[in-house]
Amino acid sequence: MARSTLLGEGLSAGLLFLCGPVVGYLLGKWLGAALSLGPSPAWIGAALGLVSAFVHLVRLSSRVSK
């Protein structure tokens, strides 16, 4: 892979680790408030955002190692 492509992929992975859990938390918080479910959906959303960031990192590492 080209050096600039690797840099872009690495930056996107870093941003995903920051934004994924935050967006998941906020969407879960909104859903919990809309459906009167309490804070549980917010934490579940944050966990799903973190899992998606790890999945992206694994896919990136497999692409780079080829």
HELIX and SHEET records of a PDB file:
HELIX    1   1 ARG A    3  ALA A   34  1                                  32    
HELIX    2   2 SER A   40  SER A   65  1                                  26    
END                                                                             
